[in-house]
Amino acid sequence: MPAPTDFIIIGENVHTTRVLLRKNPRIRTEEGREGITFLDGDGESSLVIPEAVKRSQDYEEGRIKHVKIAVQAAMSDDEERTSVGQAYLRHLILQQERVGTDFLDVNVDEISIKTADQKAAMAWLALFVQSISRLPLSIDSSSMEVIEVGMAACDTDRERPMLNSASLERMGALTFAHQRDARVVVTAAGERGMPSDAAERVANASRMIEAAGAEGIPLSDIFVDPLIFPISVDKSFALHSLDAMRELRAKFGPEIHITGGFSNVSFGIPYRRAINDVFFKLAVEAGADSGIIDPVANNPERAWDIDSSSTAYRLAEDVLLGKDEHCRNYIRAWRKGEFS
């Protein structure tokens, strides 16, 4: 089966929520300073991890929010920190561009709990990303105020941006997206919580699609996110999303786009790449033509070409289809080194 060449990638690597594990080999201590190494032009640079970060709970639990560190450094008054922070962000942006990303998803929610700080960071980061790449932006936040700032910063002379996202809890986002002539991600979230199964996902998403149509937004500008939850929590979660994708594709036809945060499905499971790659194939077969993904770690071309007869594929598919209770067989195989 040929690869889905028209698959739309919404690259999620310019997110302050993004995490590197402290055990990652890119994190090294040199001359008494712990930093995150990256390629800057022809050489290697290091983004220093601030002492304040080392006192955080995330750091103590082995997680480093590296994009947050880079944005804060890039916006600082310290010339050296600013230069390195901007170089790090440039590296992330160009990496995604090189692997064929269609939109760059920008999110600054982790910068601060203060809306004013988030708005300032969004205004700066949206402009900075556009100074590096001609790719259109996908503006993402839990706050409509922050989304409005990001959308206002989008260059109207380039391809139209995307608003990520609208939901039954945030219907006004549809009006705003239409006013800005933006594409829009609509989610299957309910008015008072998350959907419990495929039927609820389809019902919620259908209401959003119909409301978007009433606003004058064409199906071709709508990206539906059925919401993908970790299978480490419930073995049925992947099936709920996949079934919803099939039903939404059958109901709304070829014009609408079906997307989602694919890597969410593998949270809490070792060797996540195998799970992510197999879920990608299953999602495309179910009707997805887009994904909000890390296209560097989870390259769609590689995922599509994975050998479906391999041990890794078979074990990951069993997990995703709910056939491997508590992922026991998968984890046992990983511990025995059967995926290497």
C-alpha positions in Angstrom: 0.0 0.0 0.0 1.5 3.4 -1.0 2.4 5.9 1.7 -0.2 8.7 2.3 1.7 11.5 0.5 -1.1 14.1 1.3 -0.9 13.5 5.1 -0.9 16.9 6.9 1.6 17.3 9.6 1.0 19.7 12.4 4.4 19.8 14.1 4.2 20.1 17.8 7.8 20.8 18.7 7.5 24.6 19.5 5.5 23.8 22.6 6.6 24.8 26.1 4.9 21.6 27.3 7.6 19.5 25.5 9.7 17.3 27.8 13.1 15.7 27.6 14.0 13.0 30.1 17.1 13.8 32.2 18.6 10.5 31.2 18.6 11.6 27.5 22.1 11.5 26.1 21.7 15.1 24.8 21.8 16.3 28.4 25.4 16.6 29.6 27.4 18.4 32.2 30.4 20.3 31.0 32.6 22.7 33.0 30.2 22.3 35.9 27.1 23.4 33.8 24.3 21.0 32.9 22.9 21.7 29.5 21.0 20.3 26.5 23.2 19.9 23.5 22.0 20.7 20.0 23.5 21.4 16.5 23.9 25.1 15.8 25.1 25.7 12.3 28.3 23.6 11.8 28.9 23.0 15.5 27.4 21.9 18.7 26.0 24.2 21.3 24.4 23.7 24.7 21.3 25.3 26.2 22.1 25.7 29.9 19.5 24.3 32.4 18.9 27.2 34.9 19.3 26.5 38.6 15.6 27.4 39.2 14.6 24.6 36.9 16.7 22.1 38.9 14.7 23.0 42.0 11.4 22.2 40.2 9.3 19.0 40.8 9.5 18.2 37.1 13.3 18.1 37.3 13.3 16.0 40.5 11.0 13.5 38.7 13.4 13.3 35.7 11.7 15.7 33.3 13.0 18.9 31.7 10.8 21.3 29.8 13.4 22.2 27.3 11.3 24.4 25.0 10.1 26.5 28.0 13.8 27.0 29.0 14.7 28.0 25.4 11.8 30.5 25.1 12.7 32.1 28.5 16.3 32.3 27.5 15.5 33.8 24.1 13.3 36.5 25.7 15.8 37.3 28.4 18.0 40.5 28.8 21.1 38.4 28.9 22.8 38.6 25.4 24.4 35.2 25.6 21.3 33.4 26.9 19.2 35.2 24.3 21.5 34.0 21.5 21.6 30.4 22.6 17.8 30.3 23.3 17.1 31.6 19.8 19.5 29.2 18.2 17.8 26.3 20.1 14.4 27.3 18.9 15.7 27.8 15.3 17.1 24.3 15.4 13.7 22.9 16.4 11.8 24.9 13.8 14.2 23.9 10.9 14.2 20.3 12.0 10.5 20.1 11.5 10.6 22.0 8.3 13.2 19.6 6.8 11.0 16.5 7.5 8.0 18.0 5.7 5.9 19.6 8.4 2.9 21.6 7.0 2.0 23.7 10.1 4.1 24.7 13.1 2.0 24.4 16.3 2.9 27.1 18.8 2.0 26.8 22.5 3.3 28.9 25.5 1.0 27.7 28.2 3.8 26.4 30.5 5.7 29.7 30.4 3.7 31.1 33.4 0.4 30.8 35.2 -0.1 34.5 34.5 -2.1 35.2 31.3 -0.2 38.4 30.8 3.1 36.5 30.6 1.6 33.9 28.3 0.3 36.7 26.0 3.7 38.4 25.9 5.5 35.0 25.1 3.0 34.1 22.4 3.3 37.5 20.7 7.1 37.2 20.7 7.3 33.5 19.7 4.8 33.7 16.9 6.8 36.5 15.3 10.1 34.7 15.9 8.9 31.4 14.4 7.7 33.3 11.3 11.1 35.0 11.0 12.7 31.6 10.6 10.2 29.7 8.5 7.6 30.4 5.9 5.3 27.6 7.2 1.9 28.7 8.5 1.3 28.6 12.2 -1.1 26.6 14.3 -1.9 28.7 17.4 -2.6 26.5 20.4 -3.5 27.5 24.0 -6.0 26.7 26.7 -6.7 30.4 26.8 -8.7 32.2 24.0 -6.9 35.5 25.0 -3.6 33.9 24.3 -4.9 32.4 21.0 -6.1 35.8 19.9 -2.7 37.3 20.5 -1.1 34.6 18.5 -3.5 34.9 15.6 -3.0 38.6 15.5 0.7 38.0 15.1 0.2 35.8 12.1 1.5 37.1 8.8 -1.5 37.6 6.5 0.7 37.5 3.4 1.5 33.8 3.9 -0.6 30.6 3.9 -3.6 30.9 6.2 -3.0 29.9 9.9 -4.8 27.4 12.1 -6.6 27.8 15.4 -6.0 25.0 17.8 -8.7 24.4 19.2 -12.4 24.9 19.4 -14.7 22.7 21.5 -18.2 22.7 23.0 -16.7 24.5 26.0 -15.2 27.1 23.7 -17.7 27.7 20.9 -16.7 31.3 20.5 -13.4 30.0 19.0 -15.4 29.1 15.8 -16.6 32.7 15.3 -13.1 34.0 15.9 -11.6 31.4 13.4 -14.1 32.5 10.8 -13.4 36.1 11.3 -9.6 35.5 11.0 -10.1 33.3 7.9 -8.3 30.5 9.7 -8.5 26.8 9.6 -9.7 25.3 12.9 -9.1 22.2 15.0 -12.4 21.1 16.6 -12.2 18.6 19.4 -14.6 15.9 20.7 -14.5 17.3 24.2 -17.9 17.6 25.9 -19.4 20.6 27.6 -18.4 19.3 31.0 -15.6 16.8 30.4 -13.9 14.3 28.2 -15.8 11.7 26.1 -16.1 8.2 27.5 -16.3 6.2 24.2 -16.4 6.4 20.4 -20.1 7.3 20.3 -19.7 10.2 22.6 -16.7 11.4 20.6 -18.6 11.3 17.3 -21.6 13.0 18.9 -19.5 15.9 20.3 -17.4 16.3 17.2 -20.5 16.3 15.0 -22.0 19.1 16.9 -18.8 21.1 16.5 -18.6 20.4 12.8 -22.2 21.4 12.3 -21.6 24.6 14.3 -18.5 25.4 12.3 -20.6 25.0 9.1 -23.2 27.4 10.5 -20.4 29.9 11.0 -19.5 29.6 7.3 -16.4 27.5 7.8 -16.1 24.9 5.0 -15.4 21.2 5.7 -12.1 21.5 4.1 -10.9 24.0 6.8 -12.0 21.8 9.7 -9.6 19.4 11.4 -11.4 17.1 13.8 -9.5 15.8 16.9 -11.4 12.8 18.3 -9.1 13.0 21.4 -6.5 10.2 21.9 -5.8 9.1 25.4 -3.1 6.8 26.9 -3.7 3.1 26.6 -1.6 2.7 29.7 -4.7 4.0 31.5 -7.4 2.0 29.7 -6.8 -0.7 27.0 -9.9 0.6 25.1 -8.7 4.2 24.6 -7.0 3.6 21.3 -10.0 1.7 19.9 -12.3 4.5 21.0 -10.3 7.0 18.9 -9.9 4.7 15.9 -13.6 3.8 15.9 -14.5 7.5 16.1 -12.2 8.3 13.2 -13.9 5.7 11.0 -17.4 6.9 11.9 -16.5 10.6 11.3 -14.9 9.9 8.0 -18.0 7.9 6.9 -20.3 10.6 8.1 -18.6 13.7 6.8 -16.8 12.4 3.7 -13.4 13.1 2.1 -13.3 16.9 2.5 -13.0 17.1 6.3 -9.7 16.5 8.0 -9.2 14.1 10.8 -6.2 14.7 13.1 -5.2 14.2 16.7 -2.3 14.1 19.1 -1.1 10.7 18.1 1.7 10.3 20.6 -0.7 10.7 23.5 -1.6 7.0 23.0 1.8 5.8 24.2 2.3 7.8 27.4 3.5 5.6 30.2 4.7 2.8 28.0 8.3 1.9 27.2 9.7 2.1 23.7 7.0 4.5 22.7 8.2 4.7 19.1 6.8 1.3 18.3 3.4 2.1 19.7 3.4 5.5 17.9 4.4 4.0 14.6 1.7 1.3 14.6 -0.9 3.7 15.9 -0.1 6.0 12.9 -0.8 3.2 10.5 -4.0 2.2 12.2 -5.2 5.8 12.4 -4.5 6.5 8.6 -6.4 3.2 7.8 -9.3 4.4 10.0 -9.5 7.7 8.1 -7.0 10.2 9.6 -5.3 12.4 7.1 -3.5 14.6 9.6 -1.7 14.4 12.9 -0.5 16.8 15.7 2.9 15.0 16.1 6.6 15.3 16.6 7.6 14.7 13.0 11.2 14.2 13.9 10.8 11.4 16.4 7.6 10.0 14.8 8.3 10.5 11.1 5.2 9.4 9.1 7.2 8.0 6.2 9.1 5.7 8.5 6.0 4.7 10.4 4.1 3.9 7.2 6.9 1.6 6.0 7.2 -0.4 9.3 7.2 -4.1 8.7 3.7 -5.4 9.8 5.1 -8.9 10.2 7.7 -7.8 12.8 7.6 -8.7 16.4 7.4 -5.0 17.4 4.5 -4.4 15.1 2.5 -7.4 16.2 3.0 -6.7 19.9 2.2 -3.0 19.6 -0.9 -3.7 17.5 -2.1 -6.1 20.2 -1.7 -3.4 22.8 -3.6 -0.8 20.7 -6.4 -3.2 19.8 -6.9 -4.1 23.5 -5.7 -7.7 23.1 -2.7 -7.4 25.5 -4.1 -6.9 29.0 -2.1 -4.3 30.9 0.5 -4.4 28.1 2.1 -7.4 29.8 3.4 -9.2 26.6 4.6 -5.9 25.2 6.5 -4.9 28.3 7.9 -8.4 28.8 9.3 -8.4 25.2 10.8 -4.9 25.7 12.5 -6.1 28.9 14.0 -9.0 27.1 15.3 -6.7 24.3 13.2 -8.2 21.6 12.6 -4.7 19.9 16.3 -3.9 19.4 
